[in-house]
Amino acid sequence: MHSDRRKFDAEDERLMSTLGQFALPWRIKLWSRFRTSNCQITARERAEAAVRELANGLERQDPALG
């Protein structure tokens, strides 16, 4: 805890730097997984929309199918 008597010093800087070096690879890995997941969701949504369009087209061509 810092106050007027205790300021941010070299040891605090060392600890923060070490924590940053430890946390950065995890942050990058999590961000990468998040981005991959979002890309997969987007691709699935596009595929589902395409299938719906094809199904609607088939129903318009042959009302007996719908």
Buried (B, 14 or more C-beta within 10 A) or exposed (E): EEEEEEEEEEEEEEEEEEEEEEEEEEEEEEEEEEEEEEEEEEEEEEEEEEEEEEEEEEEEEEEEEE
